[in-house]
């Protein structure tokens, strides 16, 4: 999982939500910094 560092099998729904949010945030910030 992105950022969270848990085994996908052991991850809860909230862990998946946080990982997805961090992944989206990282992509947005990366594109913002490149512009």
C-alpha positions in Angstrom: 0.0 0.0 0.0 1.2 3.5 -0.8 2.6 5.4 2.2 0.8 3.3 4.9 3.2 0.4 4.7 0.8 -2.4 5.6 0.3 -5.8 4.0 -2.7 -5.4 1.7 -4.3 -8.5 3.2 -4.1 -7.0 6.7 -5.2 -3.5 5.7 -8.6 -2.2 6.8 -11.0 -0.2 4.6 -9.8 2.9 6.4 -6.1 2.1 5.6 -7.1 1.7 1.9 -8.9 5.1 2.0 -5.9 6.8 3.5 -3.5 5.2 1.1 -5.6 6.3 -1.9 -5.9 9.8 -0.5 -2.1 10.0 0.0 -1.5 8.7 -3.5 -3.8 11.3 -5.1 -2.3 14.0 -2.9 1.3 13.0 -3.9 0.3 13.1 -7.6 -1.3 16.5 -7.3 1.6 18.0 -5.4 4.1 16.5 -7.9 2.3 18.1 -10.8 2.0 21.4 -9.0 5.7 21.4 -8.2 6.5 20.7 -11.9 4.5 23.6 -13.2 
